[in-house]
Amino acid sequence: MSLLEVRDLRTSFFTASGEVKAVDGISFELDKGKVLGIVGESGSGKSVTAYSIMQILSHPGKIVGGSIKLDGEELVGADRRTLRNMRGSKISMIFQDPMTSLNPVFTIGNQLTEAILLHTDRTRKQAIERAIEMIKLVGINDPEKRLKQYPHELSGGMRQRIMIAMALACEPDILIADEPTTALDVTIQAQILELMQKLQAELGMAIIMVTHDLGVIVTMCDEVVVMYAGKACEKGTVDEIFYDPKHEYTKGLLRSIPYGSKEEGRLIPITGSPVDMLNMPQGCAFAPRCDKAMKICLKEKCDIIPLTRSHSAACWVNVKVAVENGEILPDSELTESEFRSLESAGDLNG
């Protein structure tokens, strides 16, 4: 059994303008000691997925369907006491901006020991000792002094390290890192990622890395979920996603990465703008921005189709390739006759 199982998770925000399906039927699993990356543009639903797992959605957000099981225990619909005990002790989260996540009117020591006292049976003296131990663990010098300081007295990199120390103080099974390096310069980013890799190896925890930075994904992760418009458009191992992408959106993201010398080629941005979540198209959400969009892409959404045991994608282009090669995609819900009818109807034409 996987440590974390997310099945058909659907989270919506009910606004005055209508329902925004921020997460629309996403599913994935996370095993102990593994690192899962969730990647996509801003507004794709990455952070909302993380908040849904932590059950910290604010109004008007609400989980409207699906299942989230942590070590076999259902979290959707769980009572407040269960969720309170779960957060911090079994699953913790590092937020994007440590300055807004840390309370400016309390000392670092106060905020570190609060979680330790809440989730363990340590005394206050033991909690302080644990806080000092964690500050040392994340590579901050003079830990006794740091306990007495306030967040504004620390640099951005030090604040992010303190956030990591807080998240790991109770030794959770899963750490969710929501854009943990966004507000940091490149040098500090590398240090934070190296620190997380070191701690993950030492503590054996699982990590969900939420980011738009594909460089972070390839450095940190074992498996990847690519999100667009609230849906998982592709899932697979890091090697499958980077060396054999099967969704046109994933290919677009990879073409946007700067690499090599200037002579090796220019960046190719994804044209157009992200989809309006209040006015979703009838077919594939990425179709208006896709160079290979076909008739069926504009008319029907493509379910995520298994391509191999570990790789799946929700893209009609894969169906077209299968038809042209005389193949049937493994475990696809489409029958052979449906495959042929798509071809004969011309739906698989551009």
N, C-alpha and C positions, 0 to 999 in steps of 0.2 A: 504493500500500500504506500502511495506517495505521501510525503509530509504535508503538502498542500494540494488540494484538488479544487479547481474552479470550473464549474460546469454551467454553460449557457447563462453567464452573468449578464444581467440587464439593469442598467442604472439610468434613470431619467431625471431631468430638471424640469419642473413644471412652472413655466414662466407665464407672464401676462400675454406673451405673443404665441404661446403654444408649448407643446412638449418637445424638449430637446433630448434625443436618445444618445446620451454621451457615451455610454457603453451598451452595445447592442449584440448580445449573444456570444461573448468571448468565452473560450474554454482553454485551459492549460493545466499542466501538472508541474510540481516542483519536488524533486527528490532531495533527501538530506545530503548536505555537502556540495550541492550543485549551484551554479550561478545562472539565472535566467534573465535575459535582457528583454525589455519591452521598449521598442523604438518606434518613432514616428514624428511627424511635424507637430507643432504646437496646435492644440485643439483636437488631436486625434483620439483622445480618451485615455492616455497613459496614466496621468496623475489620478484621474477619477477612478480608474481600475485599482490603483494602490489605496486610495481613500476608502473604496468600497471594501477591500479586504480588511482594512483596519477598522471598518465601521465608524468612520469619523466624518461622514458626509454632513454638510451643513444645509439648512433649508435654502432653496426648495428642492435639494437633491434627495433622491430616494431610490433604494434598490427595489425594483418592481418584479424581479424574477431571477431564477437561477439558484445555484448552490455554491457555497464556499465552505469547504471542510478542512479544518486544521487538525492533523493527526487523527482524522476520523470523526471529529466533533463539528457539528454544523454551527456556523456562525450567523448565517442569515436568520433573523428572527430570535436570536439568543437574547436572554435577559441582560440588563445592564451590569449586574454583578459578574456574570460569566465573561462579558466583554472587558470589563475593568481588570479582571484577573489575567486575561489573555494578553492585553497590551502591556508591553514592557517585559513580561516574564517569558512569554512564548514567541511573541512577534513584536519587533520594534521598527521604528521608522526614522530615517534621517530626512529632513525637509530641505527644500531648495535654498532658502535664505536663513542662515543661522541667526542673523540679527533680529529677525522678526519671530523666530521660533523660541529664542531664549527670552526670558522675562527680564526687562531692563532694570527692575527695582529690587531684584534678588541677586545675591552673590552666586558665583559659580558653584561654590560648595553647597549652598542651600538647595540649588536645583538638582545637583548630582545626587545628594543624599536622600532627597525626597522620594525618588523612584526606588532606591535601594531599600529604604524603610517600608515603603508601601508593598513591595513584592517579595521581600525576604523577611526572615525572622532575626535579622541582625540588630544589635543594639545601636544606639547613635554613635558610640565610639567606633564600633566595627564598621558602620556605614561610612564614617569619615576615612577610616583606613582603606576601605574598598574604593572610595572616590580618589584617594591619592594614588592607589595602585592603578586605577584606570587612566588617570591623567598621565602617569609614567608610560603606560602601555601604548598610548596614542602619540608618544614622542614629544610631550611638552615638558620643558625643564622647570625646576623650582615649583613642584606641585602644591606645596603648603601655601606658598604665596598666591597661587592662582585661585585656590579655594576662597580666598578673601576678596578677590577682585570681582568687578561687575562686567557684564558682556561688552560694554563700550570701551573698556580698558584693554581689550584683546584685539589682535589683528583678525582679518577675515579668515585666514587659514587656521589660526588658533581656535576661533569660534567653531569652525567646522569640525575640528578635531575634538573639541569639547562635546559637540553634538553626537559624534561617533562614540565617545566615551559614555555618554548618557544612554545611548541606545544599547550598548553592549554590557552595561553594568550588571544586569541581571541574567546575563548569558542566555539570550533568546535563541530559539531554534532557527528563526528566520529574521533576516534584516532586510527591510525595504529601503532602498536608497533612491529618493526622488530628486533627480538632477543634482547630485551631491557636489558637483564641481562647477556648476554654471556661473556662480558669482566670483570665481577665483581666477587668478592669472595662470598662465600655462605651467609655470614652474611648480606652483602650489598644487595645481590639478594633478600633476604627475606624482607628487608626494602623497596626496590623499588616496589616489588609486593604488599606489604601491602599499600604503598602510592597510587599506581594505583587503587587498590580496593576502598580505601577511597575516592579518587577524583571522581571515576566513580559513586559511590553512591551519593556523594554530588552534582555533576554536571549533572547527568542523561545522560551522553553521551554513545554512543555505542563504543565498542572497537573491533578491529581485532588484535588478538595476534598471531604473526608469530613466531614459535619456533620449535626446534627439541626436546625440553625438555618436556616429558609427565607429569612430576611433576608440571610444570608451568600450563599446560593445565587443569589438574584436580583441581588445586587451583583456577584458574581464570575464566574458561569458562563455558558457558551454552551449546553451540553447538560446534561441531568439524568437520573439513574437513581434511581427511587424504590424502596426496598427494604422488604420486610416478610417476616418469618419466613424469612430466608435466600434469598428469591427476588426478582427484579426484577418488580415488579407494574406499573410504567409507565416508559417511556422516551420522551424527546422533547426539543425545544429548550426553553429557559427560557420563551419566550412560550407555547408549547403547554401546558406543565405548569401555568403560573400562570393563563392566561386561557382554556384549554379542557381542563381535566383530564378524563381518561376512566376513572379507577379510583376507586372509592368511598373507598379509603384516602387517596389523594392529595387528594380533595375534603375529607375530614375534617381532614387536616393544614392545609389552607388556611383552613378555618373556624376553626381554633384560633389563627390569627395575630391579635394585637391591632393594629388600625389605626384611624385616624380618631378622632373624638370618641366619648365615651361614648354619646351619643344615637344614633349610627349603628348600634348593635347590640351585643349581648353576645357574648362568646366562646362557642363551642359545642364543648366537648371531645368527643373520641372516647370513647364509653362502653366499659366493660369493661376487661379487662387484656390485655396482649400474650399471644399463644398460648404454651402450654407446648411447648417444642421437643422434649421427650421423648415427648409424647403429641399428635402432630399430628392434626388432624381429617381425615376422609376426603376432604372437598371442599376448597373455598377456605379458606385459613388465616384470612382476615379475616372470613369469613361470620358467626361468632358475635358480632361487633361491628358488623355492617353493617345499617343500617336498610332497605336494599333487597335483602337476601338472598332468593333464590328457592330452589325445591326443588333445582334442579340445583347450586346453589352449595354445598349441604350434601352432595351425593353425588359430585360430580366436580370436579377441579381444572381451571381454565381455562388453556390455554397462552397465551403472550403473542401477541397477534394484531396484525398491522400495520394501522393505521387510515389512515395516510398514508405518504409516503416516509420521513419522519423520526419519526413518532409511532406508538407501539404500547402496548398495555395488555393485561393478563391479567384481564379482567373480563367475566362473563357478561351484565352489563347492556348492554354494547355489542352483544352478539349479539341480545338482546331488542329493542333499538332498531332494529337492522338488519332483523329479521323484521317488526316493526310497520310499517316504511317500505317493505317489499318489496324490500330491498336484500340483496346478498351482500357481506360485508366483503372488501376487496381482499387477495389473497395469503393468505386464510385457508385452513387445512387442512380446514375443515368444508365439505362439499359442500352444494349447494342442498337436496337431499333430507334431509340431516341437519339443516339449518336448520329445515325445515318439520316434521320429526319432533319436534324439541325443542318446537316450539310446540304441535303437536297432542297431545303427551303431557302438556302442562300443566307441564313442567319450568321454563318461563320465567314461572311465576306465583309470587307471593310466598307 
